[in-house]
Amino acid sequence: MSFERSIVQELRKWKVSEHRKPLVLRGARQVGKTTVIKEFATDFDSFIYLNLEKEDDRELFNNSLDAKKLFQFICIEKGLVPTGETLLFIDEIQNSPNAVMQMRYFYEEVPDLFVISAGSLLEIMMDMHKISFPVGRVEYHYMYPMTFEEFLLALGEQTVLDFYRTVPVPQIAHHKLSELFKLYTFVGGMPEAVSRYTENQDLSQVSDVYEALFSAFKDDVSKYAKNESETNIIRHVIETAPAETGNRIAFEKFGNSGYKSKEIGNALRTLERAMLLYLRYPVTETELPFIPDLKLRPHLQFLDSGMLNHALGIAGWYFKGDSLSVIYSGKLAEQIVGQELLAANDRKIEKPLFWTREKKQSNAEVDFLFTKDGTVYPVEVKSGKTGTLRSLHSYLENSDCTVGIRLYSGEYSVEQAVTPVKRKPYTLINLPLYCAGRLGDYIE
């Protein structure tokens, strides 16, 4: 089963752009890249699909042909006579350095041809083979697991979706949206898992999908690890990263191991290039431009909440009726908010930042900093309906900001408040957790 993904609208903008360049679609394994492009292909008169995991398709790029002749050769080999607007999709392009280099020539010599390429482990394999896309000759888009909005659409909850898209969300929809957001948090956003759930309404079926996906991620390690030692380290990080998600991590002895900081750091950065996890470093300033402090410990964010639940063995908590405040000590709420914020930008990987002040007697940490039109808004995630805002107040008192945001399990409201120490007036926007993906709309 395929689902409507929001990135299709961005692809349609690319299609009609006067400055269109060949497009490279990046994303982790199984987030739906190939499916989306095949759906998008229905907007064209002709579609040519190449999968460079197949030797016959790779061989097409092993001849020294200019771009026009190469395209003709591809059409002949595929037995196709393209007419009208034609989309050429080169899947798993990282398997052919020649195909990567050919992208620039399609741009220069066959400008009327629409070209998209994609691949799993794209950045890792390109780094291994010392190949890169021609600078200035391609553009990039990024795909992530399905967002809450896409999840609602997949479930056929059109009425609820209309409420979700209304700003502010009507009070009558709060309970239903909260329940569906909790379901989304446990099912996750990997398309196959969502498809399995929509077919059977059975969370146990979702676990089977994630078990297979986890095994596939671990099997991938052998493709890009340089030796057996590196393979073991990366596999250790994959297996232990879920338990560290939400924590500020130290590289040394990560996951109760004996591995050194450099070894773990290399493994984490490799998995970050595979888009399986993300390292979110803090900033210590309160004004733009923000420069993450790489000397301080980062937060670890995982690819998808559904995979995280499976790896931690906590999916059964969904049936216990508890809020996200009880589950996984509230870290699941921060994970899903980070997941929604990351997916908001498909033009680049924009990892959400957090703010920290580390002093001997008064540490503070704001979960996220959200930037809108050049203004920074501190965002605190409270998985329950209550909780202090000490860190949020600390940020407000040390900055020019006069608006704070609390994401929590309660209803939407706006209140005028003052900080407890300096008595600084500020506006507090209280937003339900399910509104994380629409922060910008509420600020507007």
C-alpha positions as CSV (number, residue, x, y, z in Angstrom):
1,M,0.0,0.0,0.0
2,S,1.3,3.5,-0.9
3,F,0.5,6.7,0.9
4,E,0.4,10.3,-0.2
5,R,3.6,12.0,1.0
6,S,4.0,15.7,1.4
7,I,7.3,15.7,-0.5
8,V,5.4,15.0,-3.7
9,Q,4.2,18.7,-3.6
10,E,7.9,19.8,-3.4
11,L,8.7,17.5,-6.3
12,R,6.0,19.1,-8.4
13,K,7.4,22.5,-7.6
14,W,10.8,21.2,-8.8
15,K,9.2,19.9,-12.0
16,V,7.9,23.4,-13.1
17,S,10.9,25.4,-11.8
18,E,12.7,27.4,-14.5
19,H,16.0,26.7,-12.7
20,R,15.4,22.9,-12.4
21,K,18.5,20.7,-12.0
22,P,18.8,16.9,-11.7
23,L,17.5,16.0,-8.2
24,V,19.2,13.8,-5.7
25,L,16.8,12.3,-3.1
26,R,18.4,11.3,0.2
27,G,17.0,9.4,3.1
28,A,17.5,6.3,5.2
29,R,16.7,2.8,4.1
30,Q,13.0,2.1,3.7
31,V,11.6,5.6,4.3
32,G,9.8,5.4,0.9
33,K,12.1,7.1,-1.6
34,T,11.5,4.7,-4.5
35,T,7.7,4.5,-3.9
36,V,7.4,8.2,-3.9
37,I,9.3,8.7,-7.1
38,K,7.2,6.0,-8.8
39,E,4.1,7.7,-7.7
40,F,5.4,11.1,-8.9
41,A,6.2,9.5,-12.3
42,T,2.4,9.5,-13.0
43,D,2.8,13.2,-13.6
44,F,4.9,12.5,-16.7
45,D,4.2,11.2,-20.2
46,S,7.1,8.7,-20.1
47,F,9.0,7.1,-17.2
48,I,12.3,5.2,-17.2
49,Y,13.4,3.4,-14.1
50,L,16.9,2.1,-13.5
51,N,18.0,0.2,-10.4
52,L,21.8,0.2,-10.2
53,E,21.9,-2.7,-7.8
54,K,21.3,-4.7,-11.0
55,E,24.3,-5.3,-13.1
56,D,22.5,-4.8,-16.4
57,D,21.5,-1.3,-15.4
58,R,24.9,-0.4,-14.0
59,E,26.5,-1.5,-17.3
60,L,24.6,1.2,-19.1
61,F,26.9,3.8,-17.6
62,N,30.1,2.0,-18.4
63,N,30.4,3.3,-21.9
64,S,32.1,6.6,-22.8
65,L,29.0,8.2,-24.2
66,D,27.9,11.8,-24.0
67,A,24.6,12.5,-22.2
68,K,22.5,12.6,-25.3
69,K,23.8,9.3,-26.7
70,L,23.7,7.7,-23.3
71,F,20.0,8.6,-23.0
72,Q,19.3,7.1,-26.4
73,F,21.3,4.0,-25.5
74,I,19.2,3.6,-22.3
75,C,16.0,3.9,-24.3
76,I,17.2,1.3,-26.8
77,E,18.3,-1.2,-24.1
78,K,15.0,-0.7,-22.3
79,G,12.9,-1.0,-25.5
80,L,11.3,2.4,-24.8
81,V,10.3,5.2,-27.1
82,P,9.7,8.2,-24.7
83,T,7.3,10.9,-25.7
84,G,6.5,14.2,-24.1
85,E,7.8,15.0,-20.6
86,T,10.1,12.1,-19.6
87,L,11.3,11.3,-16.1
88,L,14.5,9.2,-15.7
89,F,14.9,7.8,-12.3
90,I,18.3,6.3,-11.3
91,D,17.8,4.3,-8.1
92,E,20.7,3.1,-5.9
93,I,23.0,5.4,-7.8
94,Q,25.8,5.1,-5.3
95,N,26.6,1.7,-6.9
96,S,28.0,3.5,-10.0
97,P,30.6,6.3,-9.8
98,N,30.0,6.8,-13.6
99,A,26.3,7.4,-13.1
100,V,27.1,9.9,-10.4
101,M,29.4,11.9,-12.6
102,Q,26.9,11.6,-15.5
103,M,24.4,13.8,-13.5
104,R,26.2,17.0,-14.5
105,Y,26.1,16.2,-18.2
106,F,22.4,15.5,-18.1
107,Y,22.0,19.0,-16.6
108,E,24.2,20.5,-19.3
109,E,23.4,18.5,-22.5
110,V,19.8,17.2,-22.0
111,P,18.1,20.0,-20.1
112,D,14.6,18.9,-21.2
113,L,15.0,15.5,-19.5
114,F,13.8,15.3,-15.9
115,V,16.4,13.3,-13.9
116,I,16.1,12.1,-10.3
117,S,18.5,9.8,-8.5
118,A,18.3,8.2,-5.0
119,G,20.1,5.6,-2.9
120,S,20.3,4.0,0.4
121,L,23.5,4.6,2.4
122,L,24.3,7.2,-0.3
123,E,26.7,9.4,1.6
124,I,28.6,6.4,3.1
125,M,29.1,4.6,-0.2
126,M,30.1,7.8,-2.0
127,D,32.7,8.6,0.8
128,M,34.1,5.0,0.5
129,H,34.5,5.2,-3.2
130,K,35.7,8.9,-3.2
131,I,33.0,10.1,-5.5
132,S,30.7,13.1,-5.3
133,F,27.9,14.8,-7.1
134,P,29.1,17.7,-9.3
135,V,28.9,20.9,-7.3
136,G,26.2,23.3,-8.6
137,R,24.9,20.8,-11.1
138,V,22.4,19.0,-8.9
139,E,19.9,19.8,-6.1
140,Y,19.0,17.8,-3.0
141,H,15.8,16.9,-1.2
142,Y,15.6,14.7,1.9
143,M,13.1,12.2,3.0
144,Y,12.3,11.1,6.5
145,P,9.8,8.7,8.1
146,M,6.1,9.8,7.8
147,T,5.0,12.7,9.8
148,F,1.9,12.8,12.0
149,E,0.1,14.7,9.3
150,E,1.0,12.0,6.8
151,F,0.0,9.3,9.3
152,L,-3.5,10.8,9.7
153,L,-3.9,10.8,5.9
154,A,-2.8,7.2,5.7
155,L,-5.4,6.2,8.3
156,G,-8.1,7.9,6.3
157,E,-8.8,10.3,9.2
158,Q,-9.7,13.2,6.9
159,T,-12.0,15.0,9.4
160,V,-9.4,14.8,12.1
161,L,-6.8,16.0,9.7
162,D,-8.9,19.0,8.8
163,F,-9.1,19.9,12.5
164,Y,-5.3,19.3,12.8
165,R,-4.7,21.8,10.0
166,T,-6.9,24.4,11.7
167,V,-5.0,27.0,13.7
168,P,-5.7,26.9,16.6
169,V,-7.0,23.4,16.7
170,P,-10.6,23.2,17.9
171,Q,-11.0,22.0,21.5
172,I,-13.5,19.3,20.4
173,A,-10.7,17.6,18.4
174,H,-8.2,17.5,21.2
175,H,-9.0,14.1,22.7
176,K,-9.1,12.3,19.3
177,L,-5.9,14.0,18.1
178,S,-4.1,13.1,21.4
179,E,-5.1,9.4,21.0
180,L,-4.0,9.3,17.4
181,F,-0.7,11.0,18.2
182,K,-0.1,8.4,20.9
183,L,-0.8,5.7,18.3
184,Y,1.5,7.4,15.8
185,T,4.3,7.5,18.4
186,F,4.1,3.8,18.9
187,V,3.5,2.7,15.2
188,G,6.1,5.1,14.0
189,G,6.5,6.6,10.6
190,M,8.2,3.9,8.5
191,P,5.9,3.3,5.5
192,E,5.9,-0.5,5.7
193,A,5.0,-0.4,9.4
194,V,2.2,2.1,8.8
195,S,0.9,0.0,5.8
196,R,0.9,-3.1,8.0
197,Y,-1.0,-1.3,10.7
198,T,-3.6,0.2,8.4
199,E,-4.3,-3.2,6.9
200,N,-4.7,-5.1,10.2
201,Q,-5.1,-2.6,13.0
202,D,-2.6,-4.9,14.8
203,L,0.4,-3.5,16.6
204,S,2.0,-6.9,16.8
205,Q,2.2,-6.9,13.0
206,V,4.2,-3.7,13.2
207,S,6.8,-5.4,15.5
208,D,7.5,-7.9,12.7
209,V,8.3,-5.1,10.3
210,Y,10.7,-3.4,12.7
211,E,12.4,-6.7,13.6
212,A,13.2,-7.1,9.9
213,L,14.2,-3.5,9.4
214,F,16.6,-3.7,12.4
215,S,18.2,-6.8,11.0
216,A,18.6,-5.1,7.6
217,F,20.3,-2.1,9.2
218,K,22.7,-4.4,11.0
219,D,23.4,-6.4,7.9
220,D,24.2,-3.2,6.0
221,V,27.2,-2.6,8.2
222,S,29.2,-5.2,6.3
223,K,28.8,-3.1,3.2
224,Y,30.6,-0.1,4.5
225,A,32.7,-1.1,7.5
226,K,36.4,-1.2,6.6
227,N,37.3,-4.3,8.7
228,E,35.8,-6.7,11.3
229,S,36.7,-4.5,14.2
230,E,34.8,-1.5,12.8
231,T,31.9,-3.8,11.9
232,N,31.6,-4.9,15.6
233,I,31.8,-1.3,16.8
234,I,29.1,0.0,14.5
235,R,26.8,-3.0,15.3
236,H,27.3,-2.3,19.0
237,V,26.2,1.3,18.5
238,I,23.1,0.3,16.5
239,E,22.1,-2.2,19.2
240,T,22.7,0.2,22.1
241,A,21.7,3.5,20.6
242,P,18.0,3.1,21.3
243,A,18.6,2.9,25.1
244,E,20.7,6.0,24.8
245,T,18.2,8.0,22.8
246,G,17.1,11.2,24.6
247,N,20.3,11.2,26.7
248,R,23.2,13.5,26.4
249,I,25.9,11.0,25.5
250,A,29.6,10.5,26.1
251,F,31.5,8.7,23.3
252,E,33.9,7.0,25.7
253,K,32.6,3.6,26.7
254,F,29.3,4.3,24.9
255,G,26.6,1.7,25.6
256,N,28.6,0.2,28.6
257,S,31.4,-0.9,26.2
258,G,35.1,-0.7,26.4
259,Y,35.4,1.2,23.1
260,K,37.3,4.5,23.0
261,S,35.9,7.9,22.2
262,K,37.4,8.0,18.7
263,E,36.0,4.6,17.8
264,I,32.5,5.4,19.0
265,G,32.6,8.8,17.4
266,N,33.5,7.4,14.0
267,A,30.7,4.8,14.3
268,L,28.1,7.4,15.4
269,R,29.1,9.7,12.5
270,T,28.8,6.8,10.1
271,L,25.3,6.0,11.2
272,E,24.4,9.6,11.1
273,R,25.5,9.7,7.4
274,A,23.2,6.7,7.0
275,M,20.5,8.9,8.6
276,L,19.8,6.2,11.1
277,L,20.4,8.5,14.0
278,Y,21.3,12.1,14.7
279,L,23.7,13.9,17.1
280,R,22.1,17.2,18.3
281,Y,24.8,19.4,19.7
282,P,23.9,22.3,22.1
283,V,24.4,26.0,21.8
284,T,25.3,28.2,24.7
285,E,24.4,31.6,23.2
286,T,21.0,33.1,23.1
287,E,21.3,35.1,19.9
288,L,21.7,34.2,16.2
289,P,23.8,33.0,14.5
290,F,24.0,29.8,16.6
291,I,27.2,27.8,16.4
292,P,26.8,24.3,18.0
293,D,29.4,23.6,20.7
294,L,31.0,20.4,19.5
295,K,33.0,20.2,22.8
296,L,29.9,19.5,24.8
297,R,27.9,16.3,24.9
298,P,25.2,15.9,22.2
299,H,21.7,14.5,22.5
300,L,21.1,11.3,20.6
301,Q,18.0,11.2,18.4
302,F,16.9,8.1,16.6
303,L,15.5,7.7,13.1
304,D,12.0,6.7,14.1
305,S,9.9,6.3,17.2
306,G,8.4,3.0,16.0
307,M,11.8,1.4,15.6
308,L,12.8,2.9,18.9
309,N,9.8,1.3,20.7
310,H,10.5,-2.1,19.1
311,A,14.2,-2.0,20.1
312,L,13.4,-1.1,23.7
313,G,10.5,-3.6,23.9
314,I,8.1,-1.0,25.2
315,A,5.4,-1.2,22.5
316,G,3.1,-3.0,24.9
317,W,2.8,0.2,27.0
318,Y,0.4,1.6,24.4
319,F,-2.3,-0.7,25.8
320,K,-1.8,0.4,29.4
321,G,-3.5,3.8,28.9
322,D,-0.6,5.8,30.3
323,S,0.4,9.2,28.8
324,L,3.8,9.7,27.2
325,S,4.9,11.1,30.6
326,V,5.1,7.5,32.0
327,I,6.6,5.8,29.0
328,Y,10.3,5.7,28.8
329,S,10.6,8.5,31.4
330,G,9.2,11.0,28.9
331,K,12.1,10.6,26.5
332,L,9.7,9.3,23.9
333,A,7.9,12.7,23.8
334,E,11.2,14.5,23.1
335,Q,12.1,11.9,20.4
336,I,8.8,12.3,18.6
337,V,9.0,16.1,18.8
338,G,12.5,16.1,17.4
339,Q,11.4,13.7,14.6
340,E,8.6,16.1,13.6
341,L,10.9,19.2,13.6
342,L,13.5,17.4,11.6
343,A,11.0,16.4,8.9
344,A,9.8,19.9,8.5
345,N,12.6,20.8,6.1
346,D,13.2,18.6,3.0
347,R,15.9,20.8,1.5
348,K,18.6,20.1,4.0
349,I,19.3,18.2,7.2
350,E,18.5,20.8,9.8
351,K,19.0,19.1,13.2
352,P,17.1,20.8,15.9
353,L,19.4,22.6,18.4
354,F,19.0,22.8,22.1
355,W,20.3,25.4,24.6
356,T,22.3,24.7,27.7
357,R,23.9,26.7,30.5
358,E,26.4,24.6,32.5
359,K,27.4,26.2,35.8
360,K,28.4,24.6,39.1
361,Q,25.3,25.6,40.9
362,S,22.6,26.4,38.2
363,N,22.5,24.2,35.2
364,A,19.7,24.7,32.6
365,E,18.7,23.1,29.4
366,V,16.0,24.0,26.9
367,D,14.9,21.0,24.8
368,F,14.7,22.8,21.4
369,L,15.3,26.2,19.8
370,F,12.9,27.0,17.0
371,T,13.8,29.7,14.6
372,K,11.1,31.5,12.6
373,D,11.7,34.6,10.4
374,G,15.0,35.4,12.2
375,T,13.5,35.1,15.7
376,V,14.4,32.3,18.1
377,Y,11.8,30.7,20.3
378,P,12.7,28.4,23.2
379,V,10.6,25.2,23.3
380,E,10.2,22.9,26.4
381,V,8.7,19.5,26.0
382,K,6.7,18.3,29.0
383,S,5.2,14.8,28.3
384,G,2.5,15.3,31.0
385,K,0.2,18.2,31.7
386,T,2.3,19.6,34.4
387,G,6.0,20.4,35.0
388,T,8.2,23.3,35.9
389,L,9.6,25.7,33.3
390,R,12.8,26.5,35.1
391,S,15.1,26.1,32.1
392,L,12.7,28.0,29.8
393,H,12.7,30.9,32.3
394,S,16.5,30.8,32.5
395,Y,16.7,31.2,28.7
396,L,14.2,34.0,28.7
397,E,16.0,35.9,31.4
398,N,19.3,35.7,29.6
399,S,17.9,36.7,26.2
400,D,15.8,39.3,24.4
401,C,13.1,36.7,23.7
402,T,9.7,37.5,25.1
403,V,7.8,34.3,23.9
404,G,8.2,30.8,25.2
405,I,6.6,27.6,24.0
406,R,5.6,24.6,26.0
407,L,4.7,21.3,24.2
408,Y,2.7,19.1,26.6
409,S,-0.3,16.8,26.7
410,G,-2.8,19.5,27.6
411,E,-4.9,21.7,25.4
412,Y,-3.9,24.8,23.4
413,S,-3.8,28.1,25.3
414,V,-1.9,31.3,25.4
415,E,-1.1,33.1,28.7
416,Q,0.8,36.1,29.9
417,A,3.4,35.3,32.5
418,V,6.5,36.6,34.3
419,T,9.8,34.8,35.0
420,P,10.3,34.0,38.7
421,V,13.7,35.7,39.3
422,K,13.9,38.8,37.2
423,R,10.1,39.2,36.9
424,K,10.4,39.5,33.1
425,P,7.0,39.5,31.3
426,Y,6.6,37.0,28.5
427,T,4.0,35.2,26.5
428,L,3.7,31.5,27.0
429,I,2.2,29.4,24.2
430,N,0.9,26.1,25.5
431,L,0.6,23.6,22.6
432,P,-0.5,19.9,22.6
433,L,2.4,17.6,21.7
434,Y,0.7,16.7,18.4
435,C,1.2,20.3,17.2
436,A,5.0,19.9,17.1
437,G,5.0,19.7,13.3
438,R,3.0,23.0,13.1
439,L,5.1,25.2,15.4
440,G,5.7,27.7,12.7
441,D,2.0,28.1,11.9
442,Y,1.2,28.7,15.6
443,I,3.9,31.3,15.9
444,E,2.5,33.2,12.9
